[in-house]
């Protein structure tokens, strides 16, 4: 006989998170969906994982405008064409940003459809370059032109 330890749910507070796709697969138990294992990639809850089931809207593909479509666009950081071939393997290791909320059952988290977008890390701040010395004499500025 195997003994198991009962565990509760680790719930994230509702908010915007940077998420990384750890696993992605097509499932059809409750209609056409993806099963995404997601990990918080930055911030206070970094490393926390949950599973999300975005709707695909089509048995043999991903319908435009569905939550799964938004995940593909965000992870690939590009607009997709309706006839484009998509592969769940291309999602693994990719990051995106989304609002995360608690499921209605209170037993887990999910991403909020309509809030999914590409992850754009804050770029290093540009330093202001020193201004080149400017001459007040307009003729001096143009004297070397060949005409």
Backbone bond lengths (Angstrom), bond angles and torsions (degrees), N, CA, C in turn:
res aa  C-N    CA-C-N  psi(-1)  N-CA   C-N-CA  omega(-1)  CA-C   N-CA-C  phi
1 X - - - 1.437 - - 1.528 108.56 -
2 X 1.331 115.78 137.59 1.456 122.09 179.26 1.512 109.36 -102.56
3 X 1.316 115.44 131.05 1.460 119.87 177.93 1.520 108.75 -98.51
4 X 1.315 115.60 136.62 1.456 121.76 179.94 1.518 109.79 -119.45
5 X 1.308 116.41 150.44 1.457 122.08 178.43 1.523 108.87 -98.59
6 X 1.311 117.46 129.25 1.457 121.54 177.36 1.523 109.42 -70.33
7 X 1.330 116.39 139.13 1.450 120.81 -179.58 1.518 109.70 -131.22
8 X 1.303 116.19 146.35 1.463 121.42 175.92 1.519 110.01 -88.52
9 X 1.310 115.05 -174.50 1.449 121.33 178.59 1.519 109.82 -97.99
10 X 1.318 116.27 134.82 1.454 120.49 172.59 1.522 106.06 -92.43
11 X 1.311 116.78 110.32 1.456 121.35 -176.57 1.519 111.24 -102.24
12 X 1.313 115.29 136.51 1.454 121.05 173.57 1.520 108.56 -83.60
13 X 1.309 116.68 146.00 1.464 120.51 171.49 1.522 107.37 -66.51
14 X 1.323 116.99 146.70 1.459 120.06 176.19 1.522 109.16 -60.31
15 X 1.333 115.77 136.34 1.456 120.64 179.95 1.510 111.36 166.68
16 X 1.325 116.48 178.84 1.463 122.07 -179.96 1.529 108.81 -90.05
17 X 1.335 115.64 130.79 1.462 121.49 -177.07 1.525 110.60 -131.67
18 X 1.332 115.26 153.68 1.462 122.22 168.01 1.512 105.49 -91.31
19 X 1.336 116.40 120.22 1.458 122.08 -175.71 1.515 110.60 -116.34
20 X 1.328 116.06 143.53 1.469 122.03 176.21 1.518 108.13 -115.69
21 X 1.331 116.27 135.66 1.465 121.27 179.06 1.533 108.02 -80.11
22 X 1.330 116.07 119.69 1.462 122.26 179.71 1.533 109.80 -94.41
23 X 1.327 116.20 -41.55 1.469 122.42 177.91 1.519 108.23 -140.56
24 X 1.340 115.81 149.40 1.464 120.64 177.54 1.523 108.89 -148.85
25 X 1.335 115.92 128.71 1.457 119.11 176.52 1.522 110.33 -150.42
26 X 1.321 115.81 156.11 1.452 123.14 177.52 1.524 108.28 -82.49
27 X 1.347 116.78 132.36 1.468 122.07 176.05 1.524 108.51 -133.78
28 X 1.331 116.04 157.41 1.458 121.03 -178.24 1.520 113.19 -135.92
29 X 1.348 119.45 16.28 1.466 120.97 -175.89 1.525 112.52 -61.19
30 X 1.321 117.76 -39.72 1.469 122.48 -178.13 1.528 109.77 -122.97
31 X 1.303 116.24 45.38 1.452 121.49 -173.94 1.520 109.65 95.10
32 X 1.318 117.01 172.96 1.469 120.18 -177.07 1.526 111.80 -70.58
33 X 1.336 115.37 116.75 1.460 121.81 -178.47 1.521 110.31 -140.52
34 X 1.320 114.16 171.09 1.466 121.89 164.43 1.516 106.26 -108.18
35 X 1.320 117.26 147.34 1.459 121.11 169.03 1.528 105.21 -106.78
36 X 1.322 115.75 113.48 1.463 121.25 -178.58 1.515 109.87 -113.64
37 X 1.318 116.26 122.85 1.463 120.17 170.23 1.517 104.90 -91.34
38 X 1.339 115.85 118.52 1.459 122.00 -174.79 1.516 110.80 -115.24
39 X 1.323 115.73 143.35 1.466 122.22 178.44 1.532 108.53 -123.05
40 X 1.319 116.75 134.58 1.459 120.47 174.01 1.531 106.94 -67.40
41 X 1.341 116.15 124.73 1.460 120.99 -171.51 1.528 114.09 -97.05
42 X 1.323 117.44 -16.70 1.465 120.22 -177.31 1.513 109.80 -145.68
43 X 1.313 115.08 159.06 1.456 120.09 171.42 1.513 114.79 91.50
44 X 1.312 114.29 -168.75 1.458 123.35 -174.05 1.531 112.91 -59.21
45 X 1.325 117.53 -33.88 1.471 121.50 -176.69 1.534 112.59 -101.22
46 X 1.325 117.12 20.04 1.466 121.83 -178.87 1.526 109.94 -51.55
47 X 1.335 116.09 132.18 1.459 121.71 178.97 1.521 113.81 97.47
48 X 1.320 118.24 -18.66 1.471 121.48 178.28 1.533 108.53 -66.21
49 X 1.327 117.32 135.59 1.466 121.47 -177.75 1.521 111.39 -121.43
50 X 1.323 115.69 150.36 1.460 122.17 172.52 1.525 108.22 -153.02
51 X 1.325 115.96 165.04 1.456 121.68 -179.93 1.516 109.17 -109.82
52 X 1.321 115.28 133.54 1.463 122.03 179.03 1.525 108.46 -121.10
53 X 1.329 116.26 150.12 1.463 122.16 -177.42 1.526 110.74 -125.08
54 X 1.333 117.97 75.84 1.462 119.05 179.18 1.527 112.74 -69.27
55 X 1.324 115.37 137.85 1.455 123.02 179.09 1.530 110.22 -68.89
56 X 1.344 116.17 136.43 1.469 121.13 176.19 1.521 111.36 -94.69
57 X 1.332 118.19 -26.38 1.458 121.62 177.36 1.519 115.68 77.80
58 X 1.323 118.74 -4.34 1.468 122.22 -179.73 1.520 109.09 -149.73
59 X 1.327 116.19 137.18 1.476 121.06 -178.12 1.526 112.79 -58.70
60 X 1.327 116.81 -39.53 1.469 120.22 -173.22 1.522 113.05 -114.33
61 X 1.325 117.17 23.91 1.458 118.36 -179.12 1.512 111.78 -172.42
62 X 1.331 114.16 -157.13 1.462 122.06 178.60 1.525 106.54 -130.02
63 X 1.319 116.14 116.44 1.460 121.61 -177.05 1.532 110.64 -78.36
64 X 1.338 115.73 141.03 1.461 122.36 177.82 1.530 109.27 -56.42
65 X 1.328 116.40 134.73 1.456 121.67 175.46 1.518 115.53 89.45
66 X 1.329 117.57 -5.96 1.465 119.80 177.79 1.525 109.73 -78.94
67 X 1.305 115.52 167.31 1.467 120.62 178.11 1.534 110.47 -62.24
68 X 1.337 117.34 -38.71 1.471 120.62 177.94 1.533 110.49 -62.95
69 X 1.330 116.91 -40.08 1.476 121.79 176.96 1.524 110.04 -58.48
70 X 1.346 115.80 -46.37 1.463 120.74 179.67 1.526 111.51 -61.12
71 X 1.330 117.41 -38.96 1.468 121.28 178.55 1.529 110.17 -63.49
72 X 1.357 117.07 -45.88 1.465 119.55 178.40 1.528 111.04 -60.43
73 X 1.330 117.55 -46.54 1.464 119.76 -179.72 1.526 111.46 -61.65
74 X 1.319 116.70 -42.38 1.468 120.59 -179.01 1.526 111.47 -66.39
75 X 1.323 116.74 -45.32 1.470 120.21 -177.93 1.525 111.98 -68.76
76 X 1.320 117.01 -37.84 1.460 120.46 -179.57 1.525 111.50 -86.02
77 X 1.357 116.17 -8.80 1.463 123.59 177.97 1.526 111.61 53.47
78 X 1.341 114.98 47.50 1.461 120.25 177.59 1.522 110.06 -158.39
79 X 1.330 116.07 156.38 1.453 121.18 173.44 1.517 107.35 -75.23
80 X 1.313 116.86 138.94 1.462 121.18 -178.60 1.524 110.66 -104.54
81 X 1.325 115.32 150.84 1.457 121.45 174.97 1.530 108.11 -92.04
82 X 1.341 118.22 147.58 1.467 121.44 -177.83 1.533 114.50 -57.86
83 X 1.330 118.71 -26.06 1.465 120.83 -178.05 1.528 112.87 -100.07
84 X 1.325 116.94 12.70 1.462 121.32 -176.84 1.525 111.25 -74.44
85 X 1.336 116.05 140.46 1.466 120.92 176.56 1.528 108.57 -83.21
86 X 1.338 115.99 128.79 1.460 121.07 -177.95 1.519 110.29 -116.32
87 X 1.322 116.75 145.04 1.458 122.23 -179.24 1.530 108.58 -129.36
88 X 1.322 117.10 125.96 1.458 120.99 -179.59 1.532 111.62 -59.98
89 X 1.324 117.87 -27.15 1.470 121.12 178.37 1.529 111.25 -60.77
90 X 1.334 116.43 -29.01 1.463 120.35 -179.63 1.525 112.36 -70.21
91 X 1.332 117.51 -13.08 1.459 121.34 179.67 1.529 112.64 -85.20
92 X 1.336 116.49 -26.84 1.465 121.48 -174.66 1.530 110.48 -60.13
93 X 1.345 115.19 128.30 1.460 121.07 178.51 1.517 114.38 83.44
94 X 1.334 117.32 -6.91 1.466 120.91 -179.98 1.531 109.83 -84.87
95 X 1.326 115.25 153.48 1.465 120.91 -179.54 1.524 110.40 -115.98
96 X 1.321 114.17 149.97 1.455 121.21 173.38 1.518 108.02 -149.25
97 X 1.323 116.35 168.70 1.458 121.21 178.85 1.516 109.01 -114.81
98 X 1.332 115.78 143.92 1.462 120.53 178.94 1.516 110.25 -161.08
99 X 1.317 115.14 157.35 1.460 121.29 169.50 1.520 106.78 -76.04
100 X 1.313 115.88 132.13 1.461 121.87 177.33 1.523 107.18 -112.08
101 X 1.333 115.56 133.07 1.468 121.52 179.58 1.525 108.46 -129.06
102 X 1.324 115.54 167.61 1.461 121.32 175.65 1.525 108.43 -82.87
103 X 1.331 116.97 137.65 1.466 120.97 176.81 1.518 109.66 -59.94
104 X 1.334 116.81 154.41 1.464 121.58 179.87 1.525 112.37 -56.98
105 X 1.330 116.25 -30.28 1.465 120.50 179.35 1.517 112.25 -73.96
106 X 1.344 116.69 -16.38 1.461 121.24 -176.59 1.513 112.80 79.94
107 X 1.339 116.45 4.88 1.468 121.09 -176.26 1.522 111.52 -110.03
108 X 1.294 116.44 59.15 1.458 119.81 176.71 1.516 112.07 132.68
109 X 1.335 114.81 177.51 1.454 122.06 -179.98 1.517 110.21 -114.07
110 X 1.324 114.96 164.10 1.460 121.90 173.57 1.516 108.16 -151.12
111 X 1.334 115.79 160.12 1.456 119.77 175.00 1.525 108.32 -84.98
112 X 1.308 115.85 151.77 1.464 122.31 -178.04 1.523 109.03 -94.87
113 X 1.360 116.34 120.37 1.466 120.98 178.57 1.524 109.30 -61.08
114 X 1.311 116.71 138.31 1.453 121.02 -179.00 1.520 113.17 96.40
115 X 1.331 117.11 -6.68 1.471 120.29 -179.58 1.522 112.01 -116.33
116 X 1.331 116.89 3.62 1.469 121.98 -173.67 1.527 109.96 -84.59
117 X 1.339 115.53 129.75 1.458 120.30 178.99 1.511 110.89 -151.78
118 X 1.329 116.56 169.48 1.462 120.03 -179.35 1.521 111.15 -67.13
119 X 1.319 115.80 151.51 1.464 120.92 175.57 1.519 107.58 -86.90
120 X 1.308 115.10 121.51 1.460 120.65 178.36 1.518 107.74 -120.54
121 X 1.344 116.40 96.45 1.462 119.48 -178.25 1.527 110.87 -57.66
122 X 1.312 114.75 148.80 1.464 118.96 177.44 1.519 108.05 -63.87
123 X 1.312 114.97 125.69 1.466 119.55 -178.89 1.520 109.68 -78.44
124 X 1.310 115.07 154.79 1.469 119.93 177.07 1.518 108.33 -58.71
125 X 1.289 115.83 138.83 1.462 119.19 -179.01 1.520 109.77 -67.62
126 X 1.314 114.28 137.08 1.455 119.62 178.65 1.524 108.88 -76.88
127 X 1.302 115.10 135.00 1.459 119.17 176.59 1.520 107.99 -86.43
128 X 1.298 115.77 144.58 1.456 120.32 -179.91 1.525 108.49 -74.90
129 X 1.326 114.49 123.59 1.465 119.46 179.76 1.523 108.67 -76.82
130 X 1.339 116.12 146.21 1.466 117.97 177.86 1.523 109.79 -63.77
131 X 1.320 115.98 141.19 1.463 119.82 179.91 1.519 109.77 -72.28
132 X 1.330 113.95 141.54 1.461 118.99 175.37 1.527 107.83 -71.72
133 X 1.305 114.23 149.28 1.468 117.36 179.21 1.512 108.51 -66.75
134 X 1.324 114.54 131.71 1.457 119.92 -179.96 1.517 109.22 -107.64
135 X 1.311 114.04 140.23 1.461 119.37 178.82 1.525 108.82 -95.20
136 X 1.319 116.36 141.76 1.458 120.84 177.09 1.528 111.10 -81.06
137 X 1.315 115.81 -14.80 1.467 120.56 -177.36 1.521 109.32 -88.07
138 X 1.335 117.45 106.27 1.462 122.67 -176.80 1.525 110.36 -62.10
139 X 1.330 118.06 -42.10 1.464 120.53 -179.40 1.522 110.73 -62.64
140 X 1.308 118.10 -36.17 1.466 122.32 178.96 1.530 109.65 -63.13
141 X 1.336 117.24 -36.84 1.456 121.33 -178.11 1.519 112.58 -68.17
142 X 1.346 117.54 -27.69 1.455 119.89 -173.68 1.530 113.35 -112.79
143 X 1.319 119.27 8.87 1.469 121.45 -174.11 1.529 112.49 -68.58
144 X 1.324 119.01 -24.36 1.462 120.57 -177.14 1.525 113.73 -89.85
145 X 1.321 118.31 0.12 1.468 120.76 178.72 1.515 109.79 -70.67
146 X 1.333 119.09 140.92 1.467 122.33 -172.01 1.532 114.91 -76.24
147 X 1.260 123.30 4.99 1.473 122.17 -179.76 1.492 113.04 -119.10
